[in-house]
Amino acid sequence: MSEKKPEPKLIEEIFERLENIISSLESGDIPLDKSLTLFEEGMTLAESCRSHLNAAEQRVQELMKDKGGLIEEEGES
């Protein structure tokens, strides 16, 4: 049974893993099956990263509203 690395929790860990995946894919020294597996993992991590960033953005907006700050929504001018 192969050991599976625990999924990164911190966004910094996600970025680090994504950088490693990109380096491996760019090297061209890995078999196609492994490349596809890494690509799939990278896509999953990218989605996780997007979720982290969206949650952080939402939290900042909530904090700004709580402090009476004005938040200009996208598309408003």
ABEGO torsion letter per residue (X at the ends): XBBBBBBBABAAAAAAAAAAAAAAAAAGABBAAAAAAAAAAAAAAAAAAAAAAAAAAAAAAAAAAAAGBBBBBBGBX
